[in-house]
Amino acid sequence: MEQNWRHLPAPARPIAAAASEAVAAAQAHDGDALTAAVDDLAALDHGLVLGTATRLLLEDAHPDGLDGDAVRDVLERTVRSAAAWQPDVDPHVILLLLAGALGVLEEDDTPPPKPDVLARHAALLLAELLKGRETKAVFTAALVEIERAQLND
């Protein structure tokens, strides 16, 4: 599924395309396509777009606020769904992604997972969160949010 990203600024287009391809592969349970898309995505996005998209989806699904039970539910759903076809899914990485997207990740001396591991798990997480939603609209909203934040800094 080829998406048209011409409405985005040129630097954002490859990130949106790679993220969209990774999520589509995760939704289709296509391991080979996911690996290829993750390789591209890991080289382009260091978590900003994927984290922002995750946060927006969580906020949309929980307009009255997100509590520990809701985070646990997302974590469990994502791991169960992914484990059926990605047996190496790591719940800790999903939790790190959720904490990072929500801005509650505490920095410590533990080295972060490698970019390709983060990108793979982010695609699996977003595939779960996007069920029934349009991928293009979510990534566009995430990029608009990032642009707004950068202009206001």
C-alpha positions as CSV (number, residue, x, y, z in Angstrom):
1,M,0.0,0.0,0.0
2,E,1.8,3.1,-1.2
3,Q,0.8,6.3,0.5
4,N,1.1,9.8,-0.9
5,W,3.0,12.1,1.5
6,R,3.4,15.1,-0.8
7,H,1.4,17.3,1.6
8,L,4.2,17.0,4.2
9,P,7.5,18.9,4.2
10,A,10.2,17.1,2.3
11,P,12.2,16.1,5.3
12,A,9.2,14.4,6.9
13,R,8.1,12.4,3.9
14,P,10.6,9.5,4.2
15,I,9.9,9.2,7.9
16,A,6.1,9.1,7.4
17,A,6.5,6.6,4.5
18,A,8.8,4.3,6.5
19,A,6.6,4.4,9.6
20,S,3.5,3.8,7.6
21,E,5.1,0.8,5.9
22,A,6.3,-0.7,9.2
23,V,2.9,-0.4,10.7
24,A,1.2,-1.8,7.7
25,A,3.6,-4.8,7.8
26,A,2.8,-5.3,11.5
27,Q,-0.9,-5.1,10.8
28,A,-0.5,-7.7,8.0
29,H,1.7,-9.9,10.2
30,D,4.3,-9.8,7.4
31,G,7.6,-10.5,9.1
32,D,9.8,-9.9,6.0
33,A,8.1,-6.6,5.1
34,L,8.4,-5.5,8.8
35,T,12.1,-6.2,8.8
36,A,12.7,-4.2,5.7
37,A,10.5,-1.3,6.9
38,V,12.1,-1.3,10.3
39,D,15.6,-1.1,8.8
40,D,14.5,2.0,6.9
41,L,12.6,3.5,9.9
42,A,15.4,2.9,12.4
43,A,17.8,4.9,10.2
44,L,15.3,7.8,9.9
45,D,13.3,8.2,13.2
46,H,14.9,8.2,16.6
47,G,11.5,7.9,18.3
48,L,10.1,11.4,17.9
49,V,7.5,10.6,15.3
50,L,6.6,7.2,16.6
51,G,6.4,8.4,20.1
52,T,4.3,11.4,19.2
53,A,1.9,9.2,17.2
54,T,1.7,6.8,20.2
55,R,0.9,9.6,22.6
56,L,-1.8,11.1,20.3
57,L,-3.5,7.7,20.0
58,L,-3.4,7.1,23.7
59,E,-4.8,10.6,24.4
60,D,-7.5,10.1,21.8
61,A,-8.5,6.7,23.3
62,H,-8.5,8.0,26.9
63,P,-9.7,11.7,26.8
64,D,-10.3,11.7,30.5
65,G,-6.7,10.7,31.3
66,L,-4.6,7.6,31.2
67,D,-4.2,5.5,34.4
68,G,-2.0,2.5,35.2
69,D,-4.7,0.0,34.3
70,A,-5.1,1.6,30.8
71,V,-1.4,1.4,30.2
72,R,-1.3,-2.2,31.4
73,D,-4.2,-3.0,29.1
74,V,-2.4,-1.5,26.1
75,L,0.8,-3.4,27.0
76,E,-0.9,-6.7,27.4
77,R,-2.9,-6.4,24.2
78,T,0.1,-5.4,22.2
79,V,2.3,-8.2,23.6
80,R,-0.4,-10.9,23.1
81,S,-1.2,-9.7,19.6
82,A,2.4,-9.5,18.5
83,A,3.6,-12.7,20.3
84,A,1.4,-14.8,18.0
85,W,3.7,-14.0,15.0
86,Q,6.7,-12.2,16.6
87,P,7.8,-14.5,19.4
88,D,10.7,-12.3,20.3
89,V,8.5,-9.4,21.3
90,D,9.8,-7.9,24.5
91,P,7.2,-6.5,26.9
92,H,9.9,-4.3,28.6
93,V,10.6,-2.6,25.3
94,I,6.8,-1.9,24.8
95,L,6.7,-0.5,28.3
96,L,9.7,1.7,27.6
97,L,7.9,3.0,24.4
98,L,4.7,3.7,26.3
99,A,6.6,5.5,29.1
100,G,8.6,7.5,26.6
101,A,5.5,8.5,24.6
102,L,3.8,9.7,27.8
103,G,6.9,11.6,29.0
104,V,7.4,9.5,32.1
105,L,10.5,7.5,31.2
106,E,13.1,7.9,33.8
107,E,16.7,8.0,32.5
108,D,19.1,5.5,34.2
109,D,22.4,3.9,33.4
110,T,20.8,1.0,31.5
111,P,21.6,1.3,27.8
112,P,18.5,1.8,25.6
113,P,17.5,-0.9,23.2
114,K,19.0,-0.6,19.7
115,P,17.2,1.6,17.2
116,D,15.9,-1.4,15.1
117,V,14.5,-3.0,18.2
118,L,12.7,0.2,19.2
119,A,11.4,0.7,15.7
120,R,10.1,-2.9,15.4
121,H,8.4,-2.7,18.8
122,A,7.0,0.7,18.0
123,A,5.5,-0.6,14.8
124,L,3.9,-3.5,16.8
125,L,2.6,-1.1,19.4
126,L,1.2,1.3,16.8
127,A,-0.4,-1.5,14.9
128,E,-2.4,-2.4,18.0
129,L,-3.3,1.2,18.8
130,L,-4.3,2.0,15.2
131,K,-6.9,-0.7,14.9
132,G,-9.8,1.0,13.1
133,R,-8.0,4.2,12.5
134,E,-6.3,5.7,9.4
135,T,-2.6,5.5,9.5
136,K,-2.0,8.5,7.3
137,A,-4.1,10.8,9.5
138,V,-2.3,9.7,12.7
139,F,1.2,10.3,11.2
140,T,0.2,13.6,9.7
141,A,-1.2,14.7,13.1
142,A,2.0,13.6,14.8
143,L,4.2,15.6,12.4
144,V,1.9,18.6,12.7
145,E,2.2,18.4,16.5
146,I,6.0,18.1,16.2
147,E,6.2,21.1,13.9
148,R,4.0,23.1,16.3
149,A,6.1,22.2,19.3
150,Q,9.3,23.2,17.4
151,L,7.9,26.5,16.3
152,N,6.9,27.4,19.8
153,D,10.3,26.5,21.4
